[in-house]
Amino acid sequence: MFRAFRLIANMLRPRVFLSSLCVVIVLFSFLQLVAYLYAPDYAPNLMNMFRSRDETVADLFEETVEGVFVFGDSTVSAGDFAATPYPYGLDWKNGPGGRFSNRYTIADCFATKVGTHISQPFNTFGKDAKVDDAGINFGTGGCGLLDKTRPPSRYWQCSSASEQKSQMINLDLNKTRIEKAVFLVSMAGNDFIFSYLNKRQVVHKFFYLYLLSDAKEFAQELGVEMKGLLETLYTFGARKFVVNNVGPVGCIPNLRHSFKMMTCNVQLNEDVKMYNNHLKAVLRDFANMFVESKVVLADSYGVLSLILDDPAKYGFKNVSHACCGKWSKETNMFECNNSTEICGDRKAYLFFDGAHTTDQANKVFADNCLSGKVCSRVGKH
């Protein structure tokens, strides 16, 4: 016992303590070097251990953001007036904004948080869109990364990822401003709902065995399209990217009701997570290949999972039902229109309709993303 106390006392002496600290730092640095050489993807960063995660996200915005260019689906789209009549946008001060929410989408919240204006919708202004500090929102509801992904209704017009990037390329944009803008990409959810899930249901209907390899192959297929989109945007001048993964779509009210489940569709969520893991690898490889790029992975799956696990912590009371929506057997989804009853306290609901989150949920996402809790830089930086 006496020897133990004596050893501790010696360690507390200034010279001995400093020598011990130096040894620890040198040893840790050596282990880091070994890890980097043999397992670079898992190598710890000594400096990152002493700084908060929000600094790695904040690096993306070290300069003033001169606009946000948005590519995606209904999670970020604007100007889809035909598909979003009242009560969509009922909390928007200037009237309905053509968004699949009661007010702001995650793209709107994100733009506001980084200090720029909300991006103007391309599908409203088209080629007459003016490039100002707001940027342009190319997103449309219904489509996805794959060209084959389309909503069931043949009257629903939307643009896939390849069509959206073509729309941008055909515009005469200021390359200098593009380099200072942030490119927000949020899509692939529809690919799971309209392409992957429909295929899986057909397989079950004919009693074929559904294999896990199908989910892996689908994830890789989506990854190829995402890689192509990012490389095209980079060639066009984009340098700052925020890429959103797919949330737990097995928990949206439409699918809960469709599958007669009060709980989430666990299997579908597991398949989504397989894509999300692959997406992280795709983004890491992209960032490492194009070293001038700064890439942030936005974890929608993570933040929605946190809310679903503990709704009260984030101010929600209802995370399973739609605030607005009446079930339609014809469309197999909740339809939100001017004849539908609307919940009174929209801040208490996670979902506004059968598939899309409320303005309050989108604000929670933006806050947690930019604070570094559910968003993080990928690649070597």
C-alpha positions as CSV (number, residue, x, y, z in Angstrom):
1,M,0.0,0.0,0.0
2,F,2.8,2.4,0.9
3,R,4.6,1.7,-2.4
4,A,1.4,2.5,-4.3
5,F,1.1,5.9,-2.6
6,R,4.8,6.6,-3.2
7,L,4.4,5.8,-6.9
8,I,1.4,8.1,-7.3
9,A,3.3,10.9,-5.4
10,N,6.2,10.5,-7.8
11,M,3.9,10.7,-10.8
12,L,2.5,14.0,-9.5
13,R,5.9,15.6,-9.4
14,P,6.0,18.2,-12.3
15,R,9.0,16.7,-14.2
16,V,7.9,13.1,-13.8
17,F,4.3,14.1,-14.9
18,L,5.5,16.0,-18.0
19,S,7.8,13.1,-19.0
20,S,4.9,10.6,-18.6
21,L,2.6,12.9,-20.6
22,C,5.2,13.1,-23.4
23,V,5.6,9.3,-23.5
24,V,1.8,8.9,-23.7
25,I,1.5,11.4,-26.6
26,V,4.4,9.8,-28.6
27,L,3.0,6.3,-28.0
28,F,-0.5,7.5,-29.1
29,S,0.9,9.2,-32.2
30,F,2.8,6.0,-33.1
31,L,-0.3,3.9,-32.8
32,Q,-2.2,6.4,-34.9
33,L,0.4,6.2,-37.6
34,V,0.2,2.4,-37.6
35,A,-3.6,2.6,-37.8
36,Y,-3.4,5.0,-40.7
37,L,-1.1,2.8,-42.6
38,Y,-3.0,-0.5,-42.1
39,A,-6.6,0.7,-41.5
40,P,-7.0,4.3,-42.8
41,D,-10.8,4.3,-42.5
42,Y,-10.6,3.7,-38.8
43,A,-7.5,5.7,-37.9
44,P,-8.2,8.1,-35.0
45,N,-7.3,11.8,-35.4
46,L,-5.5,13.2,-32.4
47,M,-6.8,16.7,-32.9
48,N,-10.4,15.6,-33.5
49,M,-10.4,14.1,-30.0
50,F,-10.0,17.6,-28.5
51,R,-12.5,19.4,-30.6
52,S,-16.3,19.1,-30.8
53,R,-18.0,17.5,-33.8
54,D,-19.7,20.7,-34.7
55,E,-16.4,22.2,-35.7
56,T,-15.9,19.6,-38.4
57,V,-19.3,20.5,-39.8
58,A,-18.7,24.2,-39.4
59,D,-15.5,23.9,-41.6
60,L,-17.9,23.7,-44.5
61,F,-19.2,27.2,-43.8
62,E,-16.0,29.0,-42.9
63,E,-16.8,31.5,-45.6
64,T,-20.1,33.2,-46.2
65,V,-22.5,30.8,-48.0
66,E,-23.6,32.4,-51.3
67,G,-26.7,30.3,-51.9
68,V,-27.9,26.8,-51.6
69,F,-28.5,24.6,-54.7
70,V,-31.0,21.8,-53.9
71,F,-31.3,18.5,-55.6
72,G,-33.8,15.9,-54.4
73,D,-37.3,14.7,-53.8
74,S,-40.3,15.9,-51.8
75,T,-38.2,16.1,-48.6
76,V,-36.7,19.3,-50.1
77,S,-38.7,20.3,-53.1
78,A,-40.5,23.6,-53.6
79,G,-43.0,24.8,-56.2
80,D,-44.9,21.6,-56.5
81,F,-48.2,23.5,-56.3
82,A,-50.3,21.0,-58.2
83,A,-49.4,18.2,-55.8
84,T,-49.6,20.3,-52.6
85,P,-52.9,22.3,-52.4
86,Y,-54.2,23.7,-49.1
87,P,-53.7,22.6,-46.3
88,Y,-50.1,22.1,-47.4
89,G,-48.3,25.3,-46.5
90,L,-51.1,26.5,-44.1
91,D,-48.5,27.9,-41.8
92,W,-46.6,29.7,-44.6
93,K,-47.0,33.5,-44.1
94,N,-47.2,34.2,-47.8
95,G,-49.6,31.4,-48.6
96,P,-48.9,27.8,-49.8
97,G,-45.4,27.4,-51.0
98,G,-45.7,24.2,-53.0
99,R,-44.0,22.2,-50.3
100,F,-44.9,18.8,-48.8
101,S,-45.2,20.2,-45.3
102,N,-47.2,22.7,-43.3
103,R,-44.4,25.2,-43.8
104,Y,-40.6,24.7,-44.2
105,T,-38.8,21.7,-45.6
106,I,-35.4,20.6,-44.4
107,A,-33.9,22.6,-47.3
108,D,-35.6,25.8,-46.2
109,C,-34.5,25.3,-42.6
110,F,-31.0,24.6,-43.7
111,A,-30.7,27.7,-45.8
112,T,-32.1,29.9,-43.1
113,K,-29.7,28.4,-40.5
114,V,-26.6,29.0,-42.7
115,G,-27.6,32.6,-43.2
116,T,-28.8,32.7,-46.8
117,H,-32.2,33.0,-48.4
118,I,-34.5,30.1,-49.3
119,S,-33.7,28.8,-52.7
120,Q,-36.2,29.6,-55.5
121,P,-37.9,26.6,-57.2
122,F,-36.7,25.7,-60.7
123,N,-40.0,24.0,-61.5
124,T,-41.8,27.3,-61.1
125,F,-39.3,29.7,-62.8
126,G,-37.6,27.2,-65.2
127,K,-35.0,28.8,-67.4
128,D,-36.1,32.2,-66.2
129,A,-34.7,31.4,-62.7
130,K,-32.3,34.2,-61.6
131,V,-29.2,33.2,-59.8
132,D,-29.0,35.3,-56.6
133,D,-28.0,34.6,-53.1
134,A,-30.9,32.2,-52.8
135,G,-29.6,29.6,-55.2
136,I,-32.0,27.3,-57.0
137,N,-34.1,24.3,-55.8
138,F,-34.2,21.6,-58.6
139,G,-36.0,19.1,-56.3
140,T,-39.4,17.6,-57.2
141,G,-41.6,15.2,-55.4
142,G,-42.0,11.7,-56.6
143,C,-38.8,10.8,-58.4
144,G,-35.4,9.6,-57.1
145,L,-31.9,8.7,-58.0
146,L,-33.0,6.1,-60.5
147,D,-34.7,7.2,-63.8
148,K,-37.2,4.3,-63.4
149,T,-38.4,5.5,-60.0
150,R,-41.8,7.2,-60.6
151,P,-44.9,7.6,-58.5
152,P,-47.9,5.4,-59.3
153,S,-50.0,8.3,-60.7
154,R,-49.2,8.9,-64.4
155,Y,-50.3,12.5,-64.0
156,W,-47.6,13.3,-61.6
157,Q,-44.7,15.1,-63.2
158,C,-41.3,14.9,-61.5
159,S,-37.6,15.0,-62.4
160,S,-35.1,12.3,-61.6
161,A,-31.5,13.0,-60.4
162,S,-30.2,12.9,-64.0
163,E,-32.9,15.2,-65.2
164,Q,-32.2,17.7,-62.4
165,K,-28.5,17.9,-63.1
166,S,-29.3,18.4,-66.8
167,Q,-31.6,21.3,-65.8
168,M,-28.7,22.9,-64.0
169,I,-26.1,22.3,-66.7
170,N,-28.4,24.0,-69.2
171,L,-28.5,27.2,-67.2
172,D,-25.9,30.0,-67.6
173,L,-24.7,30.1,-64.0
174,N,-21.9,32.1,-62.4
175,K,-19.1,29.6,-61.7
176,T,-17.5,31.7,-59.0
177,R,-20.7,31.8,-57.1
178,I,-21.3,28.1,-57.5
179,E,-17.9,27.4,-55.8
180,K,-19.1,29.4,-52.8
181,A,-22.5,27.8,-52.6
182,V,-23.6,24.7,-50.8
183,F,-25.1,21.8,-52.7
184,L,-27.7,20.0,-50.7
185,V,-28.7,16.6,-52.0
186,S,-31.6,14.6,-50.5
187,M,-33.0,11.7,-52.4
188,A,-33.3,7.9,-52.6
189,G,-36.4,7.5,-50.3
190,N,-38.7,7.3,-53.3
191,D,-36.4,4.7,-54.8
192,F,-37.1,2.4,-51.9
193,I,-40.9,3.1,-51.8
194,F,-41.7,3.1,-55.6
195,S,-39.0,0.8,-57.0
196,Y,-37.5,-1.4,-54.4
197,L,-40.6,-2.0,-52.2
198,N,-42.9,-2.7,-55.2
199,K,-40.4,-5.3,-56.5
200,R,-40.2,-6.9,-53.2
201,Q,-44.0,-7.2,-52.8
202,V,-44.2,-8.8,-56.3
203,V,-41.5,-11.3,-55.2
204,H,-43.5,-12.3,-52.1
205,K,-46.7,-12.5,-54.1
206,F,-45.2,-15.2,-56.3
207,F,-43.7,-17.0,-53.3
208,Y,-40.1,-16.4,-54.4
209,L,-37.4,-16.3,-51.7
210,Y,-36.4,-12.7,-50.9
211,L,-32.6,-12.6,-50.5
212,L,-30.5,-10.1,-48.6
213,S,-28.4,-9.8,-51.7
214,D,-31.3,-7.9,-53.3
215,A,-30.9,-5.1,-50.8
216,K,-27.1,-5.1,-51.2
217,E,-27.4,-4.9,-55.0
218,F,-30.0,-2.1,-54.8
219,A,-27.8,-0.1,-52.4
220,Q,-24.9,-0.4,-54.9
221,E,-27.2,0.6,-57.8
222,L,-28.2,3.7,-55.9
223,G,-24.6,4.4,-54.9
224,V,-23.5,4.5,-58.6
225,E,-26.2,7.1,-59.4
226,M,-25.2,9.2,-56.4
227,K,-21.6,9.1,-57.4
228,G,-22.4,10.2,-60.9
229,L,-24.5,13.1,-59.6
230,L,-21.8,14.4,-57.3
231,E,-19.1,14.1,-59.9
232,T,-21.2,16.0,-62.4
233,L,-21.8,18.8,-59.9
234,Y,-18.1,18.9,-59.0
235,T,-17.1,19.2,-62.7
236,F,-19.6,22.0,-62.9
237,G,-17.9,23.9,-60.1
238,A,-19.5,22.6,-56.9
239,R,-17.2,22.2,-53.9
240,K,-19.3,22.1,-50.8
241,F,-21.8,19.3,-50.4
242,V,-24.3,18.2,-47.8
243,V,-25.8,14.8,-48.7
244,N,-28.8,13.5,-46.8
245,N,-29.2,9.7,-46.3
246,V,-32.6,8.0,-46.2
247,G,-34.7,8.1,-43.1
248,P,-36.5,5.1,-41.6
249,V,-39.2,4.9,-44.3
250,G,-40.6,1.8,-42.7
251,C,-42.0,4.1,-40.0
252,I,-43.9,6.6,-42.1
253,P,-47.7,6.5,-41.6
254,N,-48.4,5.4,-45.2
255,L,-46.4,2.2,-44.8
256,R,-47.5,1.5,-41.2
257,H,-51.2,1.6,-42.4
258,S,-50.5,-0.2,-45.7
259,F,-48.8,-3.2,-43.9
260,K,-51.4,-3.1,-41.0
261,M,-48.6,-2.4,-38.6
262,M,-48.7,-0.2,-35.5
263,T,-44.9,-0.5,-35.3
264,C,-42.3,0.2,-38.0
265,N,-41.5,-2.1,-40.8
266,V,-38.2,-3.3,-39.3
267,Q,-37.0,-5.3,-42.4
268,L,-37.5,-2.3,-44.7
269,N,-35.5,-0.1,-42.3
270,E,-32.7,-2.6,-42.2
271,D,-32.5,-2.6,-46.0
272,V,-32.4,1.2,-45.9
273,K,-29.6,1.1,-43.4
274,M,-27.6,-1.1,-45.8
275,Y,-27.9,1.7,-48.4
276,N,-27.0,4.4,-45.8
277,N,-23.8,2.5,-44.9
278,H,-22.9,2.2,-48.6
279,L,-23.7,5.9,-49.1
280,K,-21.2,6.8,-46.4
281,A,-18.5,4.8,-48.2
282,V,-19.4,6.4,-51.5
283,L,-19.1,9.9,-50.0
284,R,-15.8,9.1,-48.3
285,D,-14.3,7.8,-51.6
286,F,-15.6,10.9,-53.4
287,A,-14.2,13.3,-50.8
288,N,-10.8,11.5,-50.9
289,M,-10.7,11.5,-54.7
290,F,-11.7,15.2,-55.1
291,V,-9.6,16.7,-52.4
292,E,-10.9,20.3,-53.0
293,S,-14.4,19.1,-52.0
294,K,-15.9,19.4,-48.6
295,V,-18.6,16.8,-47.9
296,V,-21.0,16.5,-45.0
297,L,-23.2,13.4,-44.5
298,A,-26.6,14.4,-43.1
299,D,-28.0,11.6,-41.0
300,S,-31.8,11.8,-41.4
301,Y,-32.0,8.2,-40.3
302,G,-30.2,9.0,-37.1
303,V,-32.2,12.1,-36.1
304,L,-35.6,10.5,-36.9
305,S,-34.6,7.4,-34.9
306,L,-33.7,9.6,-32.0
307,I,-37.2,11.2,-32.2
308,L,-39.0,7.9,-32.6
309,D,-37.1,6.4,-29.6
310,D,-37.8,9.4,-27.3
311,P,-40.5,11.8,-28.7
312,A,-41.0,13.8,-25.6
313,K,-37.3,14.7,-25.5
314,Y,-37.7,16.6,-28.8
315,G,-41.2,18.0,-28.0
316,F,-43.3,15.6,-29.9
317,K,-46.4,13.7,-28.7
318,N,-47.4,11.8,-31.8
319,V,-44.8,10.1,-34.1
320,S,-47.0,7.4,-35.8
321,H,-50.0,9.2,-37.2
322,A,-50.4,11.9,-39.9
323,C,-51.4,15.4,-38.8
324,C,-53.4,15.7,-42.0
325,G,-54.6,12.8,-44.0
326,K,-57.5,10.5,-44.8
327,W,-56.7,6.9,-45.9
328,S,-57.5,6.2,-49.6
329,K,-57.8,2.6,-50.8
330,E,-57.4,3.7,-54.4
331,T,-54.0,5.3,-53.8
332,N,-53.0,3.2,-50.8
333,M,-51.9,6.3,-48.9
334,F,-53.1,9.1,-46.7
335,E,-54.5,12.0,-48.8
336,C,-54.2,15.5,-47.3
337,N,-56.6,18.0,-48.9
338,N,-59.0,20.7,-48.1
339,S,-61.7,18.2,-47.0
340,T,-59.3,16.5,-44.5
341,E,-59.3,17.1,-40.8
342,I,-56.1,18.7,-39.6
343,C,-54.5,18.4,-36.2
344,G,-54.5,21.4,-33.9
345,D,-51.0,21.3,-32.5
346,R,-48.8,20.7,-35.5
347,K,-45.6,21.1,-33.4
348,A,-46.6,18.0,-31.5
349,Y,-46.6,15.8,-34.7
350,L,-43.6,14.3,-36.4
351,F,-45.5,13.7,-39.7
352,F,-47.7,16.2,-41.4
353,D,-49.1,13.8,-43.9
354,G,-48.6,10.1,-44.6
355,A,-45.0,10.4,-45.7
356,H,-43.6,13.9,-44.9
357,T,-42.4,15.5,-41.7
358,T,-43.8,18.7,-40.2
359,D,-42.1,22.1,-40.1
360,Q,-41.2,21.5,-36.5
361,A,-39.5,18.2,-37.3
362,N,-37.5,19.8,-40.1
363,K,-36.3,22.5,-37.7
364,V,-35.2,19.8,-35.3
365,F,-33.2,18.2,-38.1
366,A,-31.5,21.4,-39.2
367,D,-30.6,22.3,-35.6
368,N,-29.1,18.9,-34.8
369,C,-27.3,18.8,-38.2
370,L,-25.5,22.1,-37.9
371,S,-24.6,21.5,-34.3
372,G,-22.8,18.4,-35.5
373,K,-25.0,15.9,-33.6
374,V,-26.3,14.1,-36.6
375,C,-24.2,15.5,-39.4
376,S,-20.4,15.0,-39.9
377,R,-17.6,15.6,-42.4
378,V,-16.5,12.5,-44.4
379,G,-13.2,11.9,-46.0
380,K,-9.7,13.0,-45.0
381,H,-9.7,16.6,-43.7
